[in-house]
Amino acid sequence: MRAIAALSVLFFHIRLIGVGYFGVDIFFVISGFIVCYVADRQPDHFLAKRLIRIVPLYWVATAAMIGVAITLPALLQSTEVTATAAVKSLLFIPYERATGMVQPILFLGWTLNYEMFFYVLFGACLAVWPKHAPIACASMLTGLSLLGQVAHLDLPWSFWCNPRLLEFVAGMVAFYLYSRKLAVLKAVPVVLALGVAVASVGLMALQTTSGSKLYDVAVCGPLSFVLVLSALSLEGRMRVAPVVILIGDASYSLYLLHPYVVRAVEEALVPLTTYSVKAIAASVVTIIVSIVVAVICYWTLEKPTNSWLRRHLTRTVARTA
């Protein structure tokens, strides 16, 4: 699922394809599931582990973008760097750019502003109500989503009270069904589960190609939920190619870094806007290079950093015990 989500967003940013924004919705449903899964099995130091997973690569990539924006501003047309923007970007606080977009310096980090808000809220619920954290957090997320629809809020709360929060709730519901109704999920025939998964992706692709309701959360959220449930029902019943697993492992690096690979390929080869043999070949090159860059980043930076910080956290806990 992580591989599908990351590749979908990559396809969306290749303008020749332009379909796949729904990968963000899939990521949010997956996050809701994974957070409950992790908290159910290893609740200790939940927030620290989530920070270790997200922060290092994001901070490194953001620092690199700040460096480029200062030294080679012509390369980043819509990115302006101020001290306030840098601090808010690094601390996952939503703010409005001069363009009117609510995005951090590393523009895809807007999704991480939602993720970190979710992690902090779930971590607080886990600390106060350890046995009922999912229910408490899901109730709060639902309440905030409703508040955002009826109240006029300023940033950052107008951002943090978006209906997208319900996609985390959907992932939490998926975990409940997985942990309590696994036999029912496994009873779904493989062919049917695969058909539902493919249909879900197809419907989301149709939703995000044209029309006045692009990327409608009301459509892509439920379809992402169905897609994740389909994948859970298939777990252990079909073989997944190693390359797909590798892309899934490197999905965070792929998600954060691919826009800059797309830009580099367009600058070096051809704008990916009009169909031609050269543009199609450049699109294929973009996909391959994006995956290779992500895997290299995962092996050389993301995985070693995460492993070292987790070991350091374990040793720190052992010393203080």
Secondary structure, DSSP 8 states (H G I E B T S, - for coil): -HHHHHHHHHHHHSTTT---TTHHHHHHHHHHHHHHHHHHH--TTHHHHHHHHHHHHHHHHHHHHHHHHHH-GGG-TT----HHHHHHHHTT---B-TTS-B--SSGGGHHHHHHHHHHHHHHHHHHH-TTTHHHHHHHHHHHHHHHHHHS---TTHHHHTSTTHHHHHHHHHHHHHHHH-HHHHHTS-HHHHHHHHHHHHHHHHHHTTSSSSTT-HHHHHHHHHHHHHHHHHHTTTS---HHHHHHHHTHHHHHHHHHHHHHHHHHHT--TTS--HHHHHHHHHHHHHHHHHHHHHIIIIIHHHHHHHHHHHHHHHHHH-
